[in-house]
Amino acid sequence: MTRIRVVLAEDHVLLREGISRLVAANADMELAGTAGDLPGLLALAERERPDVVVTDIRMPPTGTDEGIQAAAWVREHLPSAGVVVLSQYVQPGYAVALLEGGSAGRAYLLKDRIGNVAELAGAIRSVAAGGSVIDPAVVDQLVRSRGHDGQLGLASLTPRELEILAQMAQGKSNSAIAAALFVTERGVEKHTNSIFAKLNLSEERDVNRRVKAVLVYLNQQQAVS
C-alpha cells in the first residue's frame, strides 16, 4: 500500500506531538518529519517532498500568516502536494488568502475540530487526492458578514452558473472556463457577474469575489457529501 507522506509544522510542542500521533495512527499515512517554524517547515518540505503539508496558520518567526506563506511556497515548489492549514481563527480572510491560487489540494480546518481523528485524516486524504475541505464555521462567518439572511444563495443559481462556479473552484480563469464548457469568454463573464450578485458578493475585488463564491460552493459540496 502506498502511504501518504506528511510533514507537520506546529510551534506548540504538545499540540505538535498530539497531531503527530493522530497522523501516525492511520495505516495509510507516514509522518515524514515535523517543524516548529516557517523556515524549518520549508527546509523540511524541500528535503522530504511530501504528499501533504499540515501547518499551523501562525508560527514563528512573526506569528502572523506563516501557514498561508507556506501554502504559497508549496504551490510554487511542490505543485502536486496538498496543504492542510490548521487555525483557531474563524475569520474567512485567511481561507480567502489560502484559496486565491485555486482550491484544489487545499484545506482549512479549525483546531477545535481536529481532536476527531477521522476529520483530520479525511482532510489529509482529500487534499492528497486534489480535493478541498473548508471548515463550515468559516463559511458561516463569511455568509453572516455579507448580510445574508442565513441562506447561502446557491439555490438561486442556474445550472450553467453552478457549472461555472464548479470550474472556478478548480482555480480556472474565465478563458479556461470558456474553453472547458464550450462557451464564449464574454458569456462566462456575464454568468460570473450574475453569480456574484446572487451571492451578494458584488462589492469586492474580483479575486476575493471569486474565492468567496468558491468557499460557499465548497461548503455546499461538503454538506451533501
Buried (B, 14 or more C-beta within 10 A) or exposed (E): EEEBBBBBBBBEEEBBEBBBEBBEEBEEBBBBBBBBBBEBBBEBBEEBEBBBBBBBBBBEEEEEBBBBBBBBBBBEEBEEBBBBBBBEBBEBBBBBBBBBBBBBBBBBBBBEBBEEEEBBBBBBBBBBEEBBBBBBBBBBBBBEEBEBEEEBBBEEBEEBBBBBBBBBBBBBEBEBBBBBBEBEBEBBBBBBEBBBEBBBBEEBEEEBBBBBBBBBBBBBBBEEE
